[in-house]
């Protein structure tokens, strides 16, 4: 999430919004979100992961990172799904993809 915080200025220029969510309860999620300037949700469940078609890890009861870039109508333009610590979308790549999609309008 700190990676996206560093790119917020570039995301703002693109009029892009960023949201994050966690399996943690509100207290822990608030602690994690401290110092971030974007919303961080809490209490993500296995059912939520299933709806997103994301990887749920039973051993730790967590959802692996799932990133989505949506257009202004809510249509998913691209997504990434991690099954472990590798394969997460980096913020700089999100900025590049959004810039590309905007240039095609």
Secondary structure, DSSP 4 states (H G I P E B T S, - for coil): -HHHHHTHHHHHHTT----EE-SS-HHHHHHHHTT-SS-EE----HHHHHHHT--EETTTTEEPPEEEEE-TTS-EEEEEE-SSSS-PPPHHHHHHHHHHHHHT-
